[in-house]
Amino acid sequence: MTRPLDVRAARSGMTLIEVMMAMVIFSMISSMLYGGFAQTALNKKRVETRLDRAHEVRAGIERMARELSMAYVSAHENKTNPSLKVVTTAFIAKEVSDGSRVDFTSFSHQRLYRDAHESDQNELSYYVTTHPDDGSRKVLARREQARIDDDPQEGGHTQILIEDVESLELSYLDSLTGEWTDYWDTTQDAMHPNRLPAQVKILVTVPNIKGRGPDQTFGTRAVLPLRFALNHAIYKH
């Protein structure tokens, strides 16, 4: 005969202690998995933030270099009546409180609207100033005026090129002397009349992205092909 099964053994299962132990183990494993995923996501965010910041700064510097490479000055003047002069081309670079500032005319303007009464000539400026909405922050500003007037350092509209900047340092290579200088002014006969620097060295310093540690400096150089003033008549320099 077959021995009858023990009813209590057939109905037995996990005890309360065993269930609690299983829940504790499951909770520990879940916490470890979540911690690993959370740390990975945090590291990914940090890396992406640094890459985005570096891309912003480098894109701004490359734009500066591209537009500086299109700088020009013209020696054409109204000899009969100088009072009728309404356009002044120039390349003026100087040191200011937050580093360097450069104001120049270039061929870098891009028309956004068809049949706009604009050419590819414009006035441009680069300099460091305070943020318009937060006086404790500094930004690299870009000023552009689509039409050249008699004052190459004023007018137009200003936009933020790079957020949170410590300083802008520009230096200029004189092709005649082979030396670098911090100043350039084509409007002064005693300095650099009717000629531009051969190269412009650009250095932009920004705070460390982690909020601690030394500042970071990004740089490049711009080559200026039009080193002498445009003049289809008699050129003097």
ABEGO torsion letter per residue (X at the ends): XBBBBBAAAAABBBBAAAAAAAAAAAAAAAAAAAAAAAAAAAAAAAAAAAAAAAAAAAAAAAAAAAAAAABBBBABBBAABAAABABBBBBBBBBBAAEBBBBBBBAABBBABBGBBBBABBBBBBBBBBBAABAABBBBBBBBBABBBABAABEEBBBBABBGBABBBBBBBBAAAGBBBABBBAABAABBBGBBBABBBBBBBBBBAAGBEBBBBBBBBBBBABABBBBABBBBX
